[in-house]
């Protein structure tokens, strides 16, 4: 569990620098240039994410149960994950209605993903992992809202409803692949029985 906690602290420290220490990022960019910052941030992100994944894999085998979610929660989780995958894809495409109405679809996807998994998992490691990511998503959304009000970032302009259709199709395809095999291959757990 210690490795998971350390990994989470380091991961969020890297990803919330702009929120809690905005001068650090600008200082690094001013001194070494933006490419150096991108390399540093990318490497730190990868290393800390690997720590979180490895720490969670270790912790979930030895963790205690805080509660035992009812079986139907898995079905709610699977349904919410469809919405999360659509939002995730919408965040990477030019803006349709999904991106403009949600404003930050990737952040929303993280929050839905974390909340959905909190519904279905009652072990300490899962509550720590998904609860932390839910809090991260909330903090990130508050930060983005403040930056919008300050004029640092502008809302994404609407481009075409075609990107909404693409987000739904691609998001549903990604969701199906995760349910079908990817979740089991990557995480070792099959979300629902496929027969």
C-alpha positions in Angstrom: 0.0 0.0 0.0 2.9 2.3 0.7 4.1 2.2 -2.9 0.5 3.1 -4.1 0.4 6.1 -1.7 3.8 7.3 -2.8 2.9 6.8 -6.5 -0.3 8.8 -6.1 1.4 11.7 -4.2 4.1 12.0 -6.9 1.6 11.6 -9.8 -0.7 14.3 -8.5 2.3 16.5 -7.5 3.4 16.4 -11.2 -0.1 16.9 -12.6 -1.2 19.7 -10.2 1.9 21.8 -10.4 0.1 24.4 -12.5 -2.7 24.5 -9.9 -0.6 24.8 -6.7 2.8 26.1 -8.0 2.2 27.9 -11.3 5.5 29.7 -11.0 7.5 26.5 -11.1 6.3 25.6 -14.6 6.8 29.1 -16.0 10.2 29.3 -14.3 11.4 26.0 -15.9 10.1 27.1 -19.3 11.8 30.5 -19.0 15.1 29.0 -18.0 15.2 25.8 -20.2 12.5 26.4 -22.9 9.2 24.7 -23.5 10.6 21.6 -25.1 12.6 20.8 -22.0 9.4 21.3 -19.9 7.5 18.9 -22.1 10.2 16.3 -21.9 10.4 16.7 -18.1 6.7 16.6 -17.6 6.2 13.6 -19.9 8.9 11.5 -18.3 7.7 12.4 -14.8 4.1 11.5 -15.8 5.1 8.1 -17.2 7.3 7.2 -14.2 4.7 8.2 -11.6 1.9 6.5 -13.5 4.0 3.3 -13.6 4.4 3.7 -9.8 0.7 4.0 -9.3 -0.1 1.0 -11.5 2.5 -1.2 -9.9 1.5 0.0 -6.4 -2.1 -0.7 -7.1 -1.4 -4.1 -8.4 0.5 -5.0 -5.2 -2.0 -3.3 -2.8 -5.2 -4.9 -4.2 -3.9 -8.4 -3.4 -3.4 -7.6 0.3 -6.0 -4.9 1.0 -9.0 -5.1 3.3 -12.6 -4.6 2.3 -14.2 -1.4 3.5 -17.6 -2.5 2.1 -19.0 -5.1 -0.3 -20.8 -3.3 -3.2 -24.0 -5.1 -4.4 -23.7 -7.0 -7.6 -25.9 -4.5 -9.6 -23.3 -1.8 -9.1 -21.1 -3.5 -11.7 -23.8 -2.9 -14.3 -24.0 0.8 -13.3 -20.2 1.0 -13.5 -20.2 -0.6 -17.0 -22.9 1.9 -18.2 -21.1 4.9 -16.8 -17.9 3.8 -18.5 -19.6 4.0 -21.8 -20.3 7.7 -21.1 -16.7 8.2 -19.9 -15.3 6.7 -23.1 -17.5 8.9 -25.2 -16.3 12.0 -23.3 -12.7 10.9 -23.5 -12.8 10.5 -27.3 -14.7 13.8 -27.6 -11.8 15.5 -25.8 -9.4 14.5 -28.5 -11.5 15.4 -31.5 -12.4 18.9 -32.7 -15.3 20.3 -30.7 -18.8 19.1 -31.3 -21.7 19.7 -28.8 -20.2 17.1 -26.3 -17.0 19.0 -26.0 -18.5 22.5 -25.9 -21.3 21.6 -23.4 -19.0 19.7 -21.1 -16.2 22.2 -21.6 -13.5 19.8 -20.5 -14.6 16.3 -21.6 -11.4 14.6 -20.7 -11.6 15.9 -17.1 -15.2 14.8 -17.0 -14.2 11.4 -18.3 -11.7 11.0 -15.5 -14.3 11.9 -12.9 -16.9 9.5 -14.3 -14.3 6.7 -14.6 -13.3 7.3 -10.9 -16.8 7.5 -9.6 -18.0 4.5 -11.6 -15.2 2.4 -10.1 -15.9 3.6 -6.6 -19.4 2.2 -7.0 -18.2 -1.3 -7.8 -15.1 -1.6 -5.7 -15.0 -1.6 -1.9 -11.4 -2.6 -1.1 -9.1 -0.1 0.5 -6.7 0.1 -2.4 -9.5 0.8 -4.9 -11.1 3.4 -2.7 -7.8 5.1 -2.3 -7.0 5.0 -6.0 -10.4 6.0 -7.5 -11.2 8.4 -4.7 -7.9 10.2 -5.3 -8.6 10.4 -9.0 -12.1 11.7 -8.4 -10.7 14.4 -6.1 -8.0 15.2 -8.8 -10.7 15.6 -11.4 -12.7 18.0 -9.2 -9.6 20.1 -8.4 -8.6 20.2 -12.1 -12.1 21.3 -13.1 -12.1 24.1 -10.5 -8.6 25.2 -11.7 -9.7 25.2 -15.4 -12.8 27.2 -14.5 -10.7 29.8 -12.7 -8.2 30.0 -15.6 -11.2 30.5 -18.0 -12.5 33.4 -15.9 -9.0 34.9 -15.8 -8.8 34.7 -19.6 -5.9 32.3 -19.6 -7.7 29.7 -21.6 -10.7 30.1 -24.0 -13.6 27.7 -24.4 -13.3 25.4 -27.4 -15.4 26.7 -30.3 -18.0 24.4 -31.8 -16.9 22.9 -35.1 -19.4 20.3 -36.2 -22.0 17.8 -34.9 -20.1 15.2 -37.0 -17.5 15.1 -34.2 -20.2 14.2 -31.7 -21.2 11.3 -33.9 -17.6 10.2 -34.3 -17.1 10.5 -30.5 -20.1 8.3 -29.8 -19.1 5.7 -32.4 -15.4 5.6 -31.4 -16.2 5.9 -27.7 -18.6 3.0 -27.9 -16.1 0.9 -29.9 -13.4 1.6 -27.2 -15.9 0.8 -24.5 -16.7 -2.5 -26.2 -13.0 -3.4 -26.6 -12.4 -2.7 -22.9 -15.4 -4.8 -21.8 -14.6 -7.6 -24.3 -10.9 -8.1 -23.5 -8.8 -5.0 -22.8 -9.8 -4.7 -19.2 -9.0 -8.3 -18.5 -5.7 -8.2 -20.4 -4.5 -4.9 -18.7 -6.0 -5.1 -15.3 -6.6 -8.9 -14.8 -10.3 -8.5 -14.1 -13.2 -9.1 -16.5 -15.8 -6.3 -15.9 -18.7 -8.5 -16.9 -19.1 -12.0 -18.1 -19.3 -12.1 -21.9 -20.9 -15.5 -22.0 
